[in-house]
Amino acid sequence: MFKKVLVANRGEIALRVIRACRELGIHTVAIYSDADRNALHVRFADEAVCVGPAQAKLSYLHIPNVISACEITQADAVHPGYGFLAENIAFAEALEAHGIDFIGPSSHHLATFGDKLSAKEAARSAGVPLLPGSPGSVTDADEAAAFASTIGYPVLLKAAFGGGGKGMRVVNDDAELRRMFDITSAEAEAAFGDGSVFVEKFLAAPRHIEVQVAGDKHGNAIHVGERDCSMQRRHQKIVEEAPAAGLSDDLRRRIHAAAVQLVRHTDYYSVGTCEFLVQGDEFFFLEVNPRIQVEHPVTEEVSGIDLVQLQIRIAAGEPLPFAQEDIVLRGHAIEIRVNAEDPWTFVPSPGRIEGYHAPGGPGIRIDSAVHEQAFVQPYYDSLVAKLIVRAADRDQAIRRTRWAMNEFVVEGIKTTLPIQRALLEDPCFARVQFHTRYVDEWLARREADAVEDLEQPDT
């Protein structure tokens, strides 16, 4: 087992990793920027090293500075959390060159799954269902149009690299495709440094289902059930839950089997997530996230497995401590991402938290790194806290989440809690009548109703 782990991240995930290391008896090192000098992850780590100024590219993303922090503190491993350097191939290779273990998959796996086209090829060779589309990137609008005419409109023009909805356009006919091709490619180039674009069949109302997987360095592979992450705004998840409601036993089994088959086929080791689009009784491969996910707590709550500790044990060379038949999922869990953003426009709302009260009680978990008088920085991700609620079944979990959100007080900044409360009160959420575009459509209807109310004459 590792003796000292440097946590190359900040905020709640840095604290989460520090706590997992503490339980394993591992000494921890925090890194921080000038802006985060007084942050909780700095206070609670055993050691802390400043790696640069507030801008992430000069601190948390500055690989030479992070490597130097490892050498100064003699850390023998690095946990990257999520975001920042978690999927950075150059960082993983630099650690390897310096004899420092990366708590995550190999640089080969990062390369395979960091490129959506090579990830699709890995899924294809593993026998995992794929959406119809071009087998690789397309060189120009003519080639894209040829594939689109074969699979039928609407189609998705999609960047080969990156995520978060950037470099992605839905097109409905040949003329629109030709107008949008160069724009999509240019956006991908600007965001990810690569303008490669491929064509894929567009599903109008799919659900986003992801399977938590883990593989070790001894050839073992398991899944820890699935999560539903369909409640998204512009491809950004805002509510997640486990397990996914409304799936048939057969569909659930096939999705799990496909995810584990992909792990085995690629000899993947570490924890990770295989993501799928589900429509009707069919499912299609979307991508693999080769890291711990923001929403991992809902899986932990229904499985009783500490996924961060598992990730560390795998990186240290230990075999998986359980077989598939040992994993039993109980109850239902929901996660609310509380972001420092305007709840209706999602514009970031950094600033000082003047009042803070987190809910408590049975089945309530808060993953956060803020407190009253903490300052939410404008330089980084806007996540303030994660509210995770567990209950015996989904109906009870919804009720418990709703009252927990009502007890959650964050004053001084805006947060997304009002829209999340409204969405959980929507009957469609209770009836599992939602999909990946549901929140955007719900917001559009809300805005249209508000305009109509304004236009109504007084009587």
N, C-alpha and C positions, 0 to 999 in steps of 0.2 A: 504493500500500500504506500501511497505517496506520503511524504513527511511534511511538505509545504506546498500549498497551491496558491498561485497568484490568480485573482479574479479580475479578468480583463473586461470589466463592465461597471455599471453604476446602478443606482436606484434599487427598486424592489428585487430584481433578479440577482443583483450582487449580494444583497442581504440573504436571499434564499439560498444561494450557493454557500455563503459563509456558514449558515446554520447547518446545512448538510455536512459540510466539512467538520464542523465542531462535533457533530454526533459520531463521526468516524475517527475522531481524535487527530485530525489534520490541522496543522498550523496554517493560518490564512494571511495573505497579503492583499490589501486593497490598493487600487490605483485611483487617482483623482485628478481632475483639472483644477485650475485656480478657482473656478466658479463653485466647485463641489467640496471645497476645503472643509466645510462644516457638515457635510452630509453624513447620514447615519451609517452608510456602509464603511465610511472612513473610521468612524468612532468605534464600530463593533468588530472590525478586523483586528488581528493580532499585530499587524504592521501595516503601514500605509506609505505610499510613495507618490509624489506629485509628478505627473508625466507631461505637463504643459499647460498652456492657457485655455480659456473657456471653449474656443472653437474645437469641435470634435476632431477635425482633420489634423489639428496640431497637438492633440492629446490622446484621447481614447483610440483614435484611428491611426496614430503615428507609430508604425510598427517598430522602428529603431528605439523609440522611447520606451515602449512596452517591453521589448527584449532587454533593454538596459535595466529596467526595474526588476526583471527576473534575475539577472545576473547579480545585481547589487544585493538582493535579498536571498539569493541562492535557492530560489523556488525550483522545485523539480518537475512541476506541471502547471499548466494554465487552463483555467475554465473560462471560456469566452461568453457564457450566458447565451442570450439571443441578440440579434442585431449586431451592430459594430463589426467585430472581427470574427463572428461565429462561423461564417461560411467563406472566409477569405483564404484562398488557396495559398497565396504568397505568405501569409502569416503562419499557416500550418507548416509550410516548408521551411520557413525561417526558424521556427521552434525546433523542428527536427534537426536542422543544421547545427543548432546550438546545444543539442542533447537534452532538450526540454520536452516533456510529454504534452501533447495536445489532448485535452479531455473532450473528445469528439471523434468523428470518423477520420479515415486516412485522407490525405490530400487528393488521392485518386478518386475517392468517393465524392469529395467536395466538387471536383471537376466534373464528374459524371452527372451529378444531380444539380449543379449550379447552372448548367446549360440545359434548357428545356428540351432541346432537340436530342441531345445524348441521353437525357433522362427518358424521353419517349422511346428511344431505340432500346434502352435497357428493359423498359416495360414490355415492349414488343417481343423481345427475345425471351422474356420470362413468361410469355403467354398471358399477359395482363391486358384486358380490353382497352382499346384506344378509340378516341373520337376520330371519325373520318377526316382526312386532311392531307397536306403535303408531307412526304416522309422527311423532308429537311427544309432548310430555308429556301425561299424563292428569290430569284435574282432581280426581277422587275415586275411591273404591274401586269404585263402580258402573261407571264408564267403564273402569277397569282390568280388571274382571271380564269385561266385554263383549269386549274384545280377547283376553283369555286363553281364553275359550270358543271364539273363532274359530280361534286358532292351536293350541290344545290344551295341556294341562298336561303336564309342569311348565313354569313360566315364571319369568323373572327380573324382579323389581322392581329398577330401577336408577336411581341418581341421575344427573341430566343433567350435573352437573359433578363434578369431582374424580376420585379413583381410590383405589388401594390397598385395595379391597374394602369401603370404607365406603359406607353408603347403598346396600347391595346385599343382596337376600334372594331365595333360591330358594323358591318356593311350589308346592305340589303339588295344591291343590284350591281351590275357591271360598271355602270357610270360612277356610282359612289365609290366602288373599289378603286377605280383608276384615280379618282380625286384624292382618296385618303392614303394611298400606298406610300407616297413619298413623305407625307406628313408623319405617318406612323413610324417609318424608318428613321426619320430625323429625330423624332422624340426619343426613340430607343437609343440612338447614338448619343444624344445629349445626356440621357439619364444613366445609361449603363456602359457607355464607351464602345458599343457595338450596335450597328444598325440592322443586324440580321432579323428578318421577319419571316414567319411561316403562316400558313393558312389552316384553319381548323373549323369544323362544323360548329355553328353556334346553337346552343340549347337555350330555348326561351325561358324556361322556368325550372332549372335544376336545383337540387339541394347539394350543399357542400358537406360531404362526409369525409372525415379523416380518421385513419387508424393509427393508434399509437403502437409502434413496433420497437423491438430491441433485438440486437444480435451481438454475439460475443466473438472473441478471437479464436474460439474453439469449434466454430461451425454451428452453434446453436442459434435458433431464432424463435421468437414468440411474438404474439400481439397482446395488448392489454385493452382490448375493446376499441370502440369507436366514439367519436365526438361529432356533434352536429354544429357546424359553424356557418350556417346559412344566413344568419342575421348579420348582414353586412351593409355598409354604406360605401358605395364606390370602391368595392373590393376590400374595404377595411372592416375587420370583424369587430362587433361591438357586444355581442352576447354569444356565449358558447354553452353547450350542455353535453352531458354524457349520462347514459348512452343516448344514441339517436332514436327518437320516438318514431313509431309508425312504419318501421321497416319489417318486412316479413322475415321469419327465421331463416328461410332459404337465402334471401338476398343478403342478410347480415353475414351468414356463414360464407357465402361466396366472396364478399368484400374482404373479410378477414383472411381467407385463404389466399387471395390474390396478393395482399400486402405481405404476408409471410413468405410467399413464393418469391416475390421481388427481393426481399432481404436475403433469402438463401441464394438466389440466382446470382446476385452481385457480391456475395461474401461480405455484406455490410456488417460493420460492428459499431456499436454505440446505440443510444436511443435515437429515435427519429420518427417522422410522421409521413405516411403515405396518404396522399389526398386524392379524392375522387369526386366526380360529378355524378349525381344519381338522379335519374328521371324515370318514373314508372318503375319497372322491374329490371332496368338496365343500369349499369354503372360503367364509368369510363375513367381511366387514369388521368390525373391532372398534373401532379408533381410530387416530388419528395422534398421534405424539409429535413436536412441532415443535422439536426440540433434539437435542443429542448425548445418547446413551444411556449408562447405566452400563456396559452390555455391549458398547460399540463396539469394544473391543480384539480380540474374536474375529474380527470382520469385517476389521479391519486386518491381523491375522495371516495370513488366507487370501488377502487381496487385495494386500497390499503398499502399500495406500493409507493415508496419514495423514489420517484424517477430520477431525481438529481443524484441521490446516493447510488442508484443503479448505474447511472452514466459514469460516475467516478470509478466504481468497481470494475466496470468493463474496460475502461481506459487503463486501469492498473493491471489488466491481464487476467482478472478473475472470470471464471465461467458464470453464466447466468445461474442465480441461486434457486431457480425453480423451473419446472417444466410447464408446458401449456396447461395441462390438466390441473395444476396447482392453483391457477389464477381463477378466482371467483369474484364476479362483480356483483355488488349489492347496492340497491337504492338508486337515487338519481341526484345529479349535481348540476348546478348552473353557475356560470361565471359572468359577472358584469365588469367590463373594463371601464373604470372611472377615469376619464381623460380630462385634462385641463383645456377644455374647448367649449365654445358656444354650443349649446345642445341642439340648435336648429341649423346653424350654418357651418358648424365644425371648425370655425376659425380658432386657432390657438389662443389660450387665455392665460399666459404666464403671470406670475406675481406672487405676493406674499399671502399665505393662508392665515387669515385672521381668526378663524374659528374652526375647530376640527373635532368631530366626535364620530368614532366608528361603532357600528352596531356590534352586539355580542349575543351570546346565548347558544343553546344547543345547535349544532350543525352550521355554525357561522365561522368562516375563516376570512381573515383580511391579510393579503399580501401587499405591503406598502412600505415606502421609505420616507414618508412625510409625517408631519406633526404640526401642531399649532405654532405659528410663526416661521415655519419652514418656507423657503422661497422656491417656487416652481420656475426653473430656469427656462429661458427662451431658446437655448441652444440645442436642446435634445428632444427626444420623444416626449409627448405630452402626458404619458401615463402617470396618474397620481396614485391609484390603488386598484387592486383587484378584489372584488367582493365575491367570495365563493360560498355557495350555500348547498348543503347536503340534506336530503330527507329520504324517507322510506320509499316514496314514489314521486312521479313527476308533478302531479297535482299539488301535493304538499310542498314540493320544492318551489313551485311557482308562488304559492301563497307566502312561504317563508321569505323568499327573495323580495317580494313586494313590500312586506313590512320592514325588512332589513334596509331596503333602499330608503324608506321613509324615515328611518332612524339615522341614516348616514348624513352627517352635517359637514359640509365643506364651505366655509365662508371666506370672502375676499377675492376669490376667483370664480369664474364660471366653470361648470363641469357638465358632462354628458348625462348625468343622472336623470334629469327631467324627461329626455326622450326615451331613455331605457325604461323608466317607469311606465310611460305611455305605451310603449310597445308590449310590455308584459301584461298590461291591462287589455290589450287588443284581443278579442275572442279568437282571432285567427292564430295567434300564438298558442293558445291553449289547445286548439283543434289541430295543430301541426299543419296549418294551411299557409305555409310560407315557403320561400325559395330565395335564391341569392339576390334577386332584384326586388324583393318584397319591400325592403326598407326604403329604397329610392322611390318606388311607386307610391308607397304610403306617404312619404314626405311631399311628393308632387300633388297628391290628392289633398293633403292638408293645406298646402299653399294655394291651390285652386279654390278651396272652400273659403279660405280667408279673403281672397280677392273678391269672390262672389259676395261675401258678407259686406265688404266695403262698398260694393257697387249697388247694393240694395238701397232704394230711397227710404227715408224715414217716413213712417205712417202715423 
